[in-house]
Amino acid sequence: MRSVDILEWVTGWAWPILLVLGGLMAWGIARVESWNARYRLEEPSSGMIPGKKGACRCD
């Protein structure tokens, strides 16, 4: 029995379908991670006024 046959027997789906689903999952994870990285690199808001609670400047 080939590994492809075992994969199809265990999952019930053919290997091309599993390959596409795996690719979509990897693409989605990469997008989420890129969004997280972009927000981590952004500078914090400079609109806060020191010494005042909750006061901020809207630009």
C-alpha positions in Angstrom: 0.0 0.0 0.0 1.4 3.4 -1.0 1.4 6.4 1.4 -1.1 8.2 -0.9 -3.5 5.3 -0.5 -3.1 5.3 3.3 -3.7 9.1 3.3 -6.9 8.7 1.3 -8.1 5.8 3.4 -7.5 7.7 6.7 -9.0 11.0 5.6 -11.5 9.8 3.1 -10.3 12.6 0.7 -8.0 12.4 -2.3 -4.5 13.9 -2.0 -5.1 16.9 -4.3 -8.0 18.1 -2.2 -5.8 17.8 1.0 -3.0 19.6 -0.8 -5.3 22.5 -1.7 -6.8 22.7 1.8 -3.3 22.7 3.4 -2.2 25.5 1.0 -5.2 27.6 1.9 -4.6 27.1 5.6 -0.9 28.0 5.3 -1.9 31.1 3.2 -4.4 32.2 5.9 -2.0 31.7 8.7 0.6 33.7 6.8 -1.9 36.6 6.3 -2.8 36.7 10.0 0.9 36.7 11.0 1.7 39.5 8.5 -1.2 41.6 10.0 0.2 41.0 13.5 3.7 41.9 12.4 2.5 45.1 10.8 0.6 46.2 13.9 3.6 45.4 16.1 5.9 47.6 14.0 3.6 50.6 14.1 4.6 53.3 16.5 2.3 53.9 19.5 0.0 56.9 19.3 1.7 60.2 19.8 -1.5 61.9 20.7 -1.3 61.2 24.4 -0.7 64.3 26.6 1.6 63.5 29.5 0.1 64.0 33.0 -3.5 64.0 31.8 -5.6 60.9 32.3 -7.4 59.7 29.1 -6.7 62.9 27.2 -5.6 62.4 23.7 -5.3 64.4 20.5 -7.1 63.3 17.4 -5.2 64.0 14.3 
